[in-house]
Amino acid sequence: MRRVVWAGVAVTLIGCAGGGGARRVSPRIGTVAMNSEVSGILSSSDPRLNDGSVYQAWRFRGTQGQFVQIDVMSDAFDAFAILQGPNGNEIARDDDNGDGTNARISVALPVTGQYRIIANTFRDRQFGPYRLRLTGNVPGARAVAAGTMGTILRGQMVTGRLTLNDARLADNSLYQAWAYYGTAGETITLDVVSGEFDAYAVIQDASGNVLARDDDSGDDTNARITYTLPYTGQYRLIANTYRPGAVGTYTLMVR
């Protein structure tokens, strides 16, 4: 088990492995912008946690209630990620929730302030290149268009229920929409799955223009869209029905 506590510009490293007392070191700190990716190389000269694993730190400014996703990815080592709040308290940590042995943290930020991401390895004596990606919704940009239920991040899954009270498309079919903040050139796969109706999926831009749609490319009568996003900004991912008037529960996933 590993725990990192920040104190000013130094770090107190506390752990159950490695023996000895806590050490104070000056970490390497870079800055990562929202909805961007940075890269680094972990080496034996980097600061270490108490279990002997090396790390590098990246900071960003977040807003209370903002949804963010942090991916630490490497082909050279088993990636580990830690998110710390403005007061140095640990918000979240992860080992393998990303693809393969990559780390992924998805969380709503509890307060406004400067956060730190620790790019780390699951085991000691692991080194090599890595990429760190930070994505999230823009503060204050929550969609207010009809039918918008909330925000979803890559790698997340939401469930909902279409009822006769929901918003309707031009063909009178019911729908619910989820706001997604994407980057230009990013390829996503959207799945809309239901055991109660013939699922239909739509991707719209922020103005409601249809970019892609699908009926049965998923299993059985489920919908699936794989699409490369044309711009950086907000999109609407829509859970819909093939036939007007159909209602029931569904699951929407984006990856």
ChimeraX attribute file (.defattr): number of C-alpha atoms within 10 A of each C-alpha:
attribute: neighborCount
match mode: 1-to-1
recipient: residues
	/A:1	8
	/A:2	15
	/A:3	16
	/A:4	19
	/A:5	15
	/A:6	18
	/A:7	12
	/A:8	10
	/A:9	10
	/A:10	13
	/A:11	19
	/A:12	18
	/A:13	19
	/A:14	21
	/A:15	17
	/A:16	11
	/A:17	12
	/A:18	13
	/A:19	11
	/A:20	10
	/A:21	11
	/A:22	13
	/A:23	13
	/A:24	17
	/A:25	15
	/A:26	12
	/A:27	17
	/A:28	11
	/A:29	14
	/A:30	14
	/A:31	13
	/A:32	20
	/A:33	14
	/A:34	17
	/A:35	19
	/A:36	12
	/A:37	15
	/A:38	15
	/A:39	13
	/A:40	14
	/A:41	15
	/A:42	21
	/A:43	15
	/A:44	15
	/A:45	8
	/A:46	17
	/A:47	20
	/A:48	19
	/A:49	26
	/A:50	24
	/A:51	19
	/A:52	18
	/A:53	22
	/A:54	24
	/A:55	24
	/A:56	19
	/A:57	19
	/A:58	19
	/A:59	18
	/A:60	16
	/A:61	14
	/A:62	23
	/A:63	18
	/A:64	12
	/A:65	15
	/A:66	19
	/A:67	20
	/A:68	22
	/A:69	20
	/A:70	23
	/A:71	25
	/A:72	31
	/A:73	26
	/A:74	23
	/A:75	13
	/A:76	14
	/A:77	20
	/A:78	20
	/A:79	27
	/A:80	27
	/A:81	26
	/A:82	24
	/A:83	23
	/A:84	20
	/A:85	20
	/A:86	19
	/A:87	13
	/A:88	17
	/A:89	16
	/A:90	18
	/A:91	17
	/A:92	15
	/A:93	18
	/A:94	20
	/A:95	19
	/A:96	18
	/A:97	15
	/A:98	17
	/A:99	11
	/A:100	12
	/A:101	18
	/A:102	23
	/A:103	27
	/A:104	27
	/A:105	23
	/A:106	20
	/A:107	17
	/A:108	15
	/A:109	17
	/A:110	15
	/A:111	14
	/A:112	14
	/A:113	14
	/A:114	15
	/A:115	22
	/A:116	24
	/A:117	28
	/A:118	22
	/A:119	25
	/A:120	27
	/A:121	27
	/A:122	20
	/A:123	15
	/A:124	16
	/A:125	12
	/A:126	18
	/A:127	21
	/A:128	14
	/A:129	14
	/A:130	20
	/A:131	17
	/A:132	22
	/A:133	18
	/A:134	20
	/A:135	21
	/A:136	24
	/A:137	23
	/A:138	17
	/A:139	12
	/A:140	9
	/A:141	11
	/A:142	18
	/A:143	20
	/A:144	10
	/A:145	14
	/A:146	12
	/A:147	19
	/A:148	19
	/A:149	16
	/A:150	14
	/A:151	21
	/A:152	23
	/A:153	23
	/A:154	19
	/A:155	17
	/A:156	13
	/A:157	14
	/A:158	15
	/A:159	13
	/A:160	14
	/A:161	14
	/A:162	20
	/A:163	15
	/A:164	13
	/A:165	8
	/A:166	15
	/A:167	17
	/A:168	17
	/A:169	13
	/A:170	6
	/A:171	9
	/A:172	12
	/A:173	19
	/A:174	24
	/A:175	27
	/A:176	22
	/A:177	26
	/A:178	21
	/A:179	25
	/A:180	24
	/A:181	21
	/A:182	23
	/A:183	17
	/A:184	11
	/A:185	12
	/A:186	12
	/A:187	14
	/A:188	16
	/A:189	14
	/A:190	25
	/A:191	28
	/A:192	31
	/A:193	25
	/A:194	23
	/A:195	13
	/A:196	11
	/A:197	19
	/A:198	20
	/A:199	27
	/A:200	28
	/A:201	27
	/A:202	24
	/A:203	24
	/A:204	18
	/A:205	19
	/A:206	16
	/A:207	11
	/A:208	11
	/A:209	12
	/A:210	12
	/A:211	14
	/A:212	15
	/A:213	18
	/A:214	21
	/A:215	19
	/A:216	17
	/A:217	15
	/A:218	17
	/A:219	10
	/A:220	12
	/A:221	18
	/A:222	23
	/A:223	27
	/A:224	25
	/A:225	22
	/A:226	16
	/A:227	16
	/A:228	15
	/A:229	18
	/A:230	14
	/A:231	13
	/A:232	13
	/A:233	17
	/A:234	21
	/A:235	23
	/A:236	27
	/A:237	27
	/A:238	24
	/A:239	30
	/A:240	28
	/A:241	27
	/A:242	20
	/A:243	15
	/A:244	14
	/A:245	13
	/A:246	18
	/A:247	20
	/A:248	14
	/A:249	14
	/A:250	21
	/A:251	16
	/A:252	23
	/A:253	20
	/A:254	20
	/A:255	13
